[in-house]
Amino acid sequence: MELKELNAKLKGLYSKYEEISCQGDFESALEAGLEIFNELLTFVKANVVDALANPFVREVALGVLIEYERGLSFVKGAREAFRSAPPLYASSIAEQTLEALNLYLNGLFNFAVGALLIMADLSSYASS
């Protein structure tokens, strides 16, 4: 997927995610957030990790991504708990799951942006 296409898709998903989150539809917000997370994770693997030449740096980046994948697994597990919880507890579980998902999304997004900025800087330095 081209960078512009990914950017447009992520913006659309994030707008949908914010709108749904504000409406209190936790189930739909979790699904939209998980979709964004998967897209971002795929993007980082393909455009950051695969571009790293130094094996040590690549290993460190993969270690960071493994932590985000664990976070993704946690959110998916919490989503299942939300679905099977009694109604009295479901909204609280869903809200906490959305908070965790937001933290993971922000962290992964910041990792991606930081890595891309450094790579762009190194690339421009090397070409000059």
Beta strands, then each sheet from edge to edge (+ up, - down):
end
